[in-house]
Amino acid sequence: MDAQIKFYQTGTFTVGNRLLAPEQRSVQADMERTNSLNSGHRACQGCGEALGARYAIDAAMRASDSQLIAANATGCLEVFSTPYPETSWQIPWIHSLFGNTAAVATGIAAAMRVKGRKSVRVIAQGGDGGTTDIGLGCLSGMFERNDDVLYVCYDNQGYMNTGVQRSSATPPAARTATTMAVGKEPGNPFGQGKDLPRIAMAHGIPYVATATVADLRDLERKVTKAMAMHGARYIHIFVPCPLGWGAQAQDTIKLARLAKETGIFPVYEAEHGEITQVSKIRHRVPVEEYLQPQRRYAHLFGKPPLVATIAKIQELADCNIRRYGLLEAEGS
């Protein structure tokens, strides 16, 4: 009987490929990873935030030799990972209020400095609601003072834990519980919201980066780079939410990849206010391919479809492509 032969591409950076040399493996492919956000949490199936947090914190743990403390804002990540009296966190972890995570992390970093524990590093983390809205004042203060904290925002584009309400990171035309798909211009209005990575860059802090859960190695590299620096650092991670977006659980990575490939979510890094590297679009696709799998945009594809609204979303993606030079033929 002939045995089926399987071939593995050891020259690729396939996620989890343990046939690679140890120094080439991702943190998640390493048997020694810390599993900082361990099993048993209560995230929804396909939760992008659970993936993003695990990837980011495991990478930070390796970069800091497991000398890490995390401050976590109220929100989905806090709720599904720490239902009292249980926790899925395997690190020193502090639950802050919704809006003061950056300030709490700053206090932790100051305490470690006073105690002479310079090897202990600090991360603050929260969703887009606790970052772009409620926590913006404390975060801006952390940036302005250049406090030695890495802040990670897991952006699922809404207040998902409390019923899918709009946040200032909710994209135009998206349906939420507070931006209903009714009226002449259904969904979230155009011309509102905040671009937090650009706001962070305007503070001139040492490091700002964007990433998605669709590119594990890029995300891990950016966290590792940020942990090698001191001062205020900010990483904004795109994390699809199947429940809030009305998407299939198995499409989380696909949607994160399409957000980048359409130009809707530009992936780049900056130092001291200047962009230093851009992740180019490998295969440009129209925004419809990203919008259609999500029920929060279903009203755009009714009878008749809202062609003008889709075109406006395409214009926003095209603007990102021009601004950041996301095509191979553009930019540096």
Disulfide bonds with the S-S distance in Angstrom:
none
